[in-house]
């Protein structure tokens, strides 16, 4: 099929599903997953009952994006960056852009970092060698083996990161502790 970027909700849900964090619970009230601190306070009326964003905890953080509580004046930032409609008007067709901000979201947003950390931890526990881990990862996320040019990039980056975290133990501990989910 043709290449396309998934919708904002599907990107988040796929990352959570890959890691095994996505909750299978169906129905129920809206949930409030991770969002930047102070995101609602900046646009809220003083008397509003949604003036302060209090994120949920536990399973609610990992519910499908369909269940995310939306405040029209402050939609979920990561969804907005991936062109999710702001829900002020009906949208027949979504815009599709590709911007550097989208890459930054997948590299730095707490939900994506947490999903990557959980995925990596599971791979390290279940699979022996680095080559086998990379192979399993490629099949899980791409449904195909890595190209030889991709393997060179991956192993170089992996070696660089290993060296960095060996010399920066505090950063390694901070990354391992990032988010609400303890390492599996």
SULWOSUL-V896147 format. One line per field, one symbol per residue. phi: phi as a letter, one per 30 degrees, with the letter a starting at -180 (. if undefined). psi: psi as a letter, one per 30 degrees, with the letter a starting at -180 (. if undefined). burial: I if it has 24 or more other ideal C-beta (glycine too) atoms within 12 Angstrom, else O. A space follows every 10 residues. Layout:
BEGIN
phi->???
psi->???
burial->???
END
This chain:
BEGIN
phi->.ddadddedd dddddddedi dddcdcijdd bbdebddidd edcddecddc dcdcddbied dcdedecddc cedbdeeddd dcidddidbd bdbddbbbbe ddddddcbde dddddddddd dddddcbddd eddddddddd cchadddedd dddddddddd deddddcbdd ddddddddjc dded
psi->llklklleee eeeeeeeefg fkkgkkalll ljaklkkgee efgkkegkfh ekjjkllbef fglkfegkkk jefilkeeee eggkkfgflk kekkkjljlf eeeeefffke eeeeeeeeee eeeeefkdle eeeeeeeeee ffhllkleee eeeeeeeeee eeeefefiee eeeeeefkaf klk.
burial->OOOOOOOIIO IIIIIIIIIO IIIOOOOOOO IIIIIOOOII OOOOOOOOOO OOIOIOOOOI IIIIIIIIII IOOIIIIIII IIIIOOOOOO OOOOOOOOOO OIOOIIOOII IIIIIIIIII IOIOOOOOOO OOIIOIIOOI IOOOOOOOOO OOOIOOOOOO OOOOOOOOOO OOOOOOOIII IOOO
END
